[in-house]
């Protein structure tokens, strides 16, 4: 965007020879040239200071998508979970008991790949050839061949517990599944059998594996996030926030934990300090 700036004196006259300077407060979001041309660097907000002599003004700058920057693909059946493996995109159609699939930058998504009842979350391997879907009302983890577009196996969870999240381990040897009964199970990708478990506490929504693959975090409806040592399968610490907690994400350096809270917040926990309560509550309601 090219700025059109005029310097005006106290009487309202234009000062034609005024030297105008430009500066942004956050160069990671936007840049500005000496001629007043603003460019976006990444999505976000910053402020632009325009000055001439002792006079200055601040202008907000928002870098966002415009209508030509994205494509909308219609998909019926209540799209809910979404995952990407390579350039293969998979979306759960929870109201149609199906998956929608497609490739980035190609034709619209193709829906109607039949799976179990109320598919909720999905994980896809890096090659984009296999997907793992939590069929919540069937009580199974479905294994889907994305090349043939078929669900080729269903892993029944203990007690037909309703599965929520599916998280594929970084080495792609196991899929971790959380359930509405609190159990957290590891399904072996090769044998398609349950080979491990973690003790849950009430309906367990979110699950994330921290960098290093030795710690995992699971959230529940009761306002708790449990930290597990995957080597011993024991709970190391418990973090708390009032509300119904949903998905969890660990920062790339493993020092912070972000938790979705249905009460209208993103809870941020300082894992390095080990505080049981959130250090930041980002309101999103």
MOMO-V615028 format. One record per backbone hydrogen bond with DSSP energy under -0.5 kcal/mol. CO is the residue of the C=O (numbers start at 1). NH is the residue of the N-H. E is the energy in kcal/mol with one decimal. If there is no record, write none. Layout:
# MOMO-V615028
<<CO,NH,E> <CO,NH,E>>
This chain:
# MOMO-V615028
<<1,3,-0.6> <1,38,-3.3> <3,5,-0.6> <7,15,-3.4> <9,12,-2.0> <13,9,-2.9> <14,16,-1.0> <15,18,-1.3> <18,20,-0.7> <21,51,-2.4> <23,49,-3.4> <26,29,-1.5> <26,30,-1.6> <29,41,-3.6> <29,42,-1.4> <31,39,-2.4> <33,36,-1.8> <36,3,-2.9> <36,38,-0.6> <37,33,-1.9> <39,31,-2.6> <44,63,-3.0> <46,61,-2.9> <47,25,-2.2> <47,49,-0.5> <48,50,-0.6> <48,59,-2.7> <49,23,-1.5> <50,57,-2.2> <51,21,-3.1> <52,55,-1.8> <55,52,-2.8> <57,50,-2.8> <59,48,-3.3> <61,46,-2.3> <62,64,-0.6> <63,44,-1.9> <66,69,-2.3> <71,73,-0.5> <72,74,-0.6> <77,95,-2.6> <77,96,-0.8> <78,94,-1.3> <81,92,-2.3> <83,90,-2.6> <85,88,-2.0> <87,89,-0.5> <87,104,-2.5> <88,85,-2.5> <89,102,-1.6> <90,83,-2.2> <91,100,-3.1> <92,80,-2.1> <92,94,-0.7> <93,96,-1.6> <93,97,-0.8> <93,98,-1.5> <97,115,-2.0> <98,93,-3.1> <99,113,-2.4> <100,91,-2.8> <101,110,-3.3> <102,89,-2.9> <103,106,-1.9> <109,111,-0.6> <110,101,-2.4> <112,114,-0.9> <113,99,-1.8> <116,119,-0.5> <117,137,-1.6> <117,138,-0.9> <118,136,-1.7> <121,134,-2.2> <123,132,-2.8> <125,128,-1.6> <129,146,-2.2> <129,147,-0.7> <130,125,-2.3> <131,144,-3.0> <132,123,-2.0> <133,135,-0.9> <133,142,-3.2> <134,120,-2.7> <134,136,-1.4> <135,138,-0.6> <135,139,-1.3> <135,140,-1.6> <139,157,-2.3> <140,135,-2.3> <140,142,-0.6> <141,155,-2.8> <142,133,-2.3> <142,144,-0.5> <143,152,-2.2> <143,153,-1.4> <144,131,-2.2> <144,146,-0.8> <145,149,-1.2> <145,150,-1.7> <150,145,-3.1> <150,152,-0.8> <153,143,-2.9> <154,156,-0.7> <155,141,-2.1> <157,160,-2.1> <158,161,-1.3> <161,163,-0.6> <162,180,-2.2> <165,178,-1.5> <167,176,-3.2> <169,172,-1.9> <173,189,-2.6> <174,169,-2.8> <175,187,-2.8> <176,167,-2.6> <177,185,-2.6> <178,164,-3.0> <179,182,-1.1> <179,204,-2.6> <183,179,-0.9> <184,198,-2.6> <185,177,-3.0> <185,187,-0.5> <186,188,-0.5> <186,195,-2.8> <186,196,-1.1> <187,175,-2.1> <188,192,-2.0> <193,188,-3.0> <196,186,-2.6> <198,184,-1.5> <198,200,-0.7> <202,201,-0.5> <203,205,-0.6> <203,221,-1.5> <206,219,-1.5> <208,210,-0.5> <208,217,-2.7> <210,213,-2.1> <214,230,-2.7> <214,231,-0.5> <215,210,-2.6> <216,228,-3.1> <217,208,-2.0> <218,226,-2.9> <219,205,-1.6> <220,223,-1.2> <220,245,-1.3> <223,241,-2.3> <224,220,-1.7> <225,239,-3.0> <226,218,-2.1> <226,228,-0.6> <227,236,-3.3> <227,237,-0.9> <228,216,-1.9> <228,230,-0.8> <229,232,-0.7> <229,233,-2.6> <229,234,-0.8> <234,229,-2.5> <237,227,-2.9> <239,225,-2.7> <240,278,-0.6> <243,245,-0.7> <244,262,-2.9> <246,206,-0.7> <247,260,-2.7> <249,258,-3.2> <251,254,-1.9> <255,271,-1.9> <255,272,-1.2> <256,251,-2.6> <257,269,-2.7> <258,249,-2.5> <259,267,-2.7> <260,246,-3.6> <261,264,-2.3> <261,265,-1.5> <264,284,-3.0> <264,285,-1.1> <265,261,-2.4> <265,267,-0.6> <266,282,-2.6> <267,259,-2.3> <267,269,-0.5> <268,279,-2.5> <268,280,-1.4> <269,257,-2.1> <269,271,-1.0> <270,274,-1.9> <270,275,-0.8> <276,240,-3.2> <280,268,-2.4> <280,282,-0.5> <281,283,-0.8> <282,266,-2.0>>
